[in-house]
Amino acid sequence: RLNADNARFLLLAVLILLYMLCGAAVFSAIELPTEREAKERWEERLENFTRRHNLSRAELRHFLREYEEANVAGIRVDDIRPRWDFTGAFYFVGTVVSTIGFGMTTPATVGGKIFLIFYGLIGCAGTILFFNLFLERLITVIAYVMKSCHERQLRRKGVLPHNSRRGSGTSEVDSLAGWKPSVYYVMLILCVASLIISCCASAMYTPIEGWSYFDSLYFCFVAFSTIGFGDLVSSQNIKYESQGLYRFGNFVFILMGVCCIYSLFNVISIVIKQSINWILKKLSCKCCHRCQRRLFHSRRNVVMPGNVRSQRNISIETDVVNESDTDGRRLSGEMISMKDFLASNKVSLAIMQKQLSETANGYPRQMNSNSKQNGFSGGVGALAIMNNRLAETSVDR
């Protein structure tokens, strides 16, 4: 079991690394030309500005660095609402416990940073537990709906009476045990729910925040998936129409979106694990069958007396059956059938059991011409001991 888990972990690590390398190549090819063009335009504007106002490049760069420090502290060119009033702080702690972390608001004091460490430790753990319980409740609701629809169809057909009542409490939970939905069915429902929430939230963000609909969808995915780049952040302007209603809707959409996307990630991880198990099973079946046949043909008749042939544990989850009489094997971890063991160790077993026979007689039996001619030599185990006794009796006579 441990070897199978290690193989699954290594394969997943390799696949994630390859996935990251491919993603880095794609993003670099798409974004790098735009970055270079923006840098060239900025250098040109900077040169024109210094020439027009008769400033040195060093003085201008020093001033821009000071503005970057102010920008980190929350200072902007345009007027925005205070970030650390109660509503701003509540929005901040929401991004902390949900692990979004936009980065537009960060504690600047030592006390705030220390408090954030302990506050986030408990808050993130509790929120993750809430997300997991949300997924469990969702699966229970789906199972209840599936069972209700099935019972309604049976009532229409007249199989169940219309006045039958469902149990309550623990019996009701136990009755849903056989109605757990498929992981693919849950994944489809979560995908649809996440898409509906994202589209509705984008329809709200587009006119209020002034973003394009595509940018709103982009913000929804970044926020709901708890990536939180911080390039687009909602509820940051100083004034909105129906500000209280908008902030409440923003909170509800982010909460529902994070719950659905987080649950979707959990379900997708189960599908990925099933895919990895399938890949490992296919690889282990092919590799084990090939290696065992090669090992059997190369070492079938070269086992030395007294040596026990070791067999390497290739895969715990291997379970291959080959019906061949000569080199067939049944593998399940390190276990093989007694028939296969005897077939592959005939020579060593015969010699070891011959030594057992000699030990039982008390002395190594010398093979002479008489004993060879009486026809009693040979055999293994208890039969060998009996033959040796009969051989000695016939020689004495």
N, C-alpha and C positions, 0 to 999 in steps of 0.2 A: 504493500500500500504506500509506503514511504517512497519507494522508487518511482511509482506511478505519479505521485504528487510532485516529486522533483522534476520528472520529465515534463509534466504539464506546466510547471512554473517556468522551466527553461524555454519551452516552446513559446509560451505566451510572452516572455521577455524578448525573445528574438523577433516575434511578430510585431510587438510594439515598437521595437527599435527600427525595424524596416518601415513600419508605418510612419514613424517620425522622420526618418530620412527622406521618404517620398514626399511627405508634407513640406519639409524644409526646401526641397528642390522645387516644388511647385510654387510655393509662396515667394521664394527668391526670384524665380523667373517672372512672376507676375508683378511684384512690388518693387524690385530693385530699380528698373528703368524709371519708374515714376519718382522714386526717391532721388535719383541722380538729377532728373530734370528740375525737381523742386529745389535742390541744393544749388544748382547753377543759377536759377532765377533769384534765389536769395542772395547769393554772392554778387550778382549784378546789381540788385537793388541796394545792397549795402555799400557797394562802391559808388554808385550814383549819389546816395545820401551823404556820404562823407565828403565827396567832392563838392556838392551843392552847399553844404553848411560849413565847409572848411574845418572838418573834424578829423582827428587821427583815428585810425582803425582800432588802436589799443584802447582809447578812451570810450569809443562806442561799444566795443565788446565788454568792457568793464561795466558799463551801464546796463547792457542786456543781461549780464550775469546777475546783477542785483534784481532785475525784474523777474528772472527765473526763480530766484529765491522767494520773492514775494508771491509769485504764482503758486508755488508749492504751499505757502501758508494760507492760500485761499483768496488772494487779492487778484482782481481782474480789472481789465480796462473798463468794461461796461459794469453798470450797477447790478448787483445780484443780492439776493437776500442773505442775511447772516447765516453762516453754516453751523454755528454752535448755539443757536437758540433752541428752545425745547423741541420744536418740530424738526429742525435740522439734526439735532442729536438723536431723536427717535428714528429718523431715516438712516442715520449712521449705524446705530446699534442693529437695525434690521439687516443692513448689509453685512454686519459682522457675524451675527448668529446664523445667518443663511449662507455664510462662506462666500458671498458674492465679492465683497471688497472692491468697490469701484476705484478707490484711491483718490477721489477728488477731495475727500475730507479725511484727514489723519490727525491723531493727537500730536501736539507739538511740545507738551510739557512732560517732564519725567514722571510725575504722578499719573498723568493720563495714560502714558505708555505702560506703566506697571499695572494699573487697574485693567487695561485692555487685555493683558496676558491672562489674568485670572478670570475676567469676565467672559472672554472668548472661549476659554477652556471649558467652562460649564455650559455656556450658551450654545456653542457649536455641537457639543455632545447631545444636549437635550433636543436640539432641532433635528439632528440626524435621526435620533430615536423617533421623533414625531413623523418624519418622512417615512421611516420603515413601517410604523403603525398605520400610516395613511395607505401604504401599499397593501397591507394585510386587510384593512377595512374594505378597500376597493375590490380585492379578490373575493371577500365574503359577499359583498353586494352583487357581484357578477354571478357567483354561485347561486345566490338566492333568486336572482332573476331567471337564471337558466332552469332552476327547479320549478319555479312558479309557472313558467311558460310550458314546461313539460306536463305539469299537473293540469293545467288548463286544457291542453290538448287531450289528455286522458278523460277529463270530464265531458268534453264535447263528444268524445266517442262512446261515453257511457260506461267506461271502465271504473271510474271513481265516482262515488256519490257527491252531489253538489254541496251537501251540508257537512262534509268532512272538515275538521278543524286541524290546523297545524299545532304542533307542540310549541312550548315556549321554554326559554331558559337554556339549560344545558342540552336538553333533548333536541332543541331546534338547531343548536350548533353541531351536534353529532349527526343530525340528519343531513347536513350539508357536506359531510366528509366525502361522499362519493360524487359530488358535483363540482369539484375544483376545476376551473377552466384550464385549457391548454395555455402554455406560456406564449405561444404565437398569437392566440386569441387576445390575451391580456396586452401583448405588445401592440397589436393592431388598435385596440381601444385607447391605449395611452397615446399612440401616435395621432389618432384622430382628435382626442381631447386636447393635446398640446397644440395641434394646428389650429383648432377652433379658438382657443384662448389667445394664441399669438395673433391671429387675424383680428380678433375683436380688440385686443390691446393696441395693435398698430393703428386701427381705425380711430382710437382715442388719441394716441400720441401724435399722429400726423397733423391735425389742425391745431392742437394745443401747443405742442412744442415747436411746430414749424419744420418738422423733418419731412423727408420724402417717405412714401409708404415702404419702399425697400429698406431705407435706413431704420424705420420703425421696426420692421421684421428682424433686421440685423440686431437691433438693441434688445428685442425680446429674447432672441436665442442666447445672446451673450449674458443677459441678466438671468434668465430662467435656468440656464445651465451652470450658473454660479461661476462663470469664467471671469466676468467683470473687468473688462479692459479699462473702462473709464473714459473712453473717447466720446461716448454719448451717454449722458446721465439725465434721467427725468427729474422733474420737480426741482429745478435749480434756478429758474427765473424769479425775480423779485415779486412779480404779481401775475396772477392768472385770473381768468374769468371763472367764477364758481370754484374758487381755490380750495375750499374745504371738501367739496364733492370730488374734485379732481384728485386730491391727495388720498382720499379714501379709496377711490377707484384704482389709483396707482398701487396702493398697498394690497388690495384684494387681487389684482391681476398678477402682481409679482409673487404673492403667496401661492396662488393656485398654479401659476406657471412653474414655479420651482418644485412644488409637490409632484406635478405630472412629469416634468422632465427628469427629476431625480429618480422617480419610480421607473420611468422608461429606461434610464441608464442601468438600473438594477436588473430589469428584465433582459435587456440586451446583453448584459454581462453573463446571464445564464445561458443565453443562446450561444455566445462566444465560447463558453466553457464546454457546452455540448459539442460544438464544432471541433474544438481542440481534442476532446476525448475521441471523437470519430477519426480524426487524423492520426492520433497516436495508436488507435486500435488497428487501423489499416497498415500503418508503418510497422507495428510490432508483429502483425500477422505475417506479412511478407518477409520481414527480416528474420524472425524466429524460425519460420519454416525453412528458409534457405540455409541459415546457419546450422540448424539442427541436422538437416540432411547432409551437409558437408561434414559436420563433426562425426556423424554416424558412419559415413563411408570411409573417412580417413582413419578412424580409431576403433572400428568395430572389432578387428581381430588382432590388435596389438596391445592388449591390456596385459601388463606384467603381473605375475603372481603376487598376492599380498597388497597390491595397490588398488585403491578405490578411485574410480574415475569421477572427477568432479564435473558438475554441469553448471555453467554460468547462468545466473538468473537474468534473462533478457528482458522480460516484461511480466509483471505480476498479473496484468489483465489479459494475457494471452490465453486463448482457449481454442486450439486448432486440432482438428481430428483428421487423420489421414488413414485411410482404410487399407493401405498396402501392408502385406504380410512381412515383407523383408525389412523395410526401413520405415514403417509407420510408427508414429508416436502420438501420444495424447499429452499435451502440455497444459499445465495450469500452475503457473509459477515454477516451482522446482519439483513438482510432483509428476511422476510418470507411472504408468501401469506396471504391474508385476510381470506381465507378459513381455512388454518391451524391455524391461530391465534384464530379464533372463535371456532374451534373444540377443542383446548387445553385450552380455558378459558371460557367455557360455564357457569360454576357455578359462577365465579367472575363477569362476565358480567351481568348475571341475577340479582345478588344482587346489583351491582352498578346501574343498570338501574332502579331497584325498588326504590333505594334511590333517583334517579333523578325524578322519578314519584312523590314520596312523597314531594320532594322539590317544584315541579311545582304546587302541590295542596296547598302548604302553610302550611301543617301540616302533621305529620305522620299519615297515615290512619290506624285506628284500625280495626283489623280483627275480626268481630263478626259472629255470627251464620247466620244472615240474608245475610250478604255479601258473605258468603261461599256458600249459597244455591242458590243464584240468577244466578250463572254461569258466572258472569262477571269478576271475579278475575282472575289475571294472565296476561301474556303478558309483553312485554318490550318496552321501548322507547315510541314513539307516540301512539302505540296501547295500552300500559299500561295506559297512561293518559286518553284516550278515555274510556277505560273500567272502570276506577275509576269514571269518571263523570257519566256514565250510571248506575254504581252501586249505587252512591249517589242518583240519580234520582229515581231509583226503590225503595230504602229504604224510601225516603220521601213520596212516594206514598203509 
